[in-house]
Amino acid sequence: LAEASFLIKNGYNVITAGNSEEVFEFLESGADCHMVLLDIDLGNGLSGPDIAEKILQLSDLTIVFFTSHTEGDMTEKVKHIKKYGYVIKNSGDFVILSAIEMAFELFYERNRAVEAGKNFEQIANTTPALMWMSGSDKLVTWFNNRWLSFTGRKIEDVLGKAWMEVIHPDDVKNFIAEYNEAYDAREPFTIEYRLRRF
């Protein structure tokens, strides 16, 4: 509660919850909430990581773990959770405020990137060109609607390497060689190959 008073004094609206039921009751009420500060170890009942996962199923919120735990087994419990900070209690006012500000910045930047991705997809889906995109592992992660319509395939059937089955068998070896060479060099490339339609 000392932290709540400190945050209120620094211009934040704060609502405290004594247990997980109060957290979910508040969130399900539709009340305005932008961040959840959460301890890892809450004693009896659900753990902080369990609550965080349930919160993220309800709403896309900024979650910052605020705890006195620094030991590896506790910090390991939150590694897989989409979080925006991990603050050690009693680390000072400046650290707490900075962590909260940074968490908000990360959250809003991620949301801007997601929106930019949506805008890209909207534009790419209106072009007559066949387009695809791959990740850092060279596996294809996305196709535009025109590509899917042209090949007659569903996106879930062609992600990763599965999409190469639509390349004409005589063109696959050359495509893979040129793609890998350009990808490894991080250079643009142009290649012609035949696609089969299903």
Stockholm file with secondary structure:
# STOCKHOLM 1.0

chainA/1-198         LAEASFLIKNGYNVITAGNSEEVFEFLESGADCHMVLLDIDLGNGLSGPDIAEKILQLSDLTIVFFTSHTEGDMTEKVKHIKKYGYVIKNSGDFVILSAIEMAFELFYERNRAVEAGKNFEQIANTTPALMWMSGSDKLVTWFNNRWLSFTGRKIEDVLGKAWMEVIHPDDVKNFIAEYNEAYDAREPFTIEYRLRRF
#=GR chainA/1-198 SS CHHHHHHHHTTCCCCCCSSHHHHHHHHHTTCCCCEEEECSCCSSSSCHHHHHHHHHHHCCCEEEEEESCCSHHHHHTTTTSCCSCEEETTSCHHHHHHHHHHHHHHHHHHHHHHHHHHHHHHHHTTSSSCCEEECTTSCEEEECHHHHHHHTCCHHHHTBTGGGGGBCHHHHHHHHHHHHHHHHHTCCCCCCCCBCCC
#=GC SS_cons         CHHHHHHHHTTCCCCCCSSHHHHHHHHHTTCCCCEEEECSCCSSSSCHHHHHHHHHHHCCCEEEEEESCCSHHHHHTTTTSCCSCEEETTSCHHHHHHHHHHHHHHHHHHHHHHHHHHHHHHHHTTSSSCCEEECTTSCEEEECHHHHHHHTCCHHHHTBTGGGGGBCHHHHHHHHHHHHHHHHHTCCCCCCCCBCCC
//
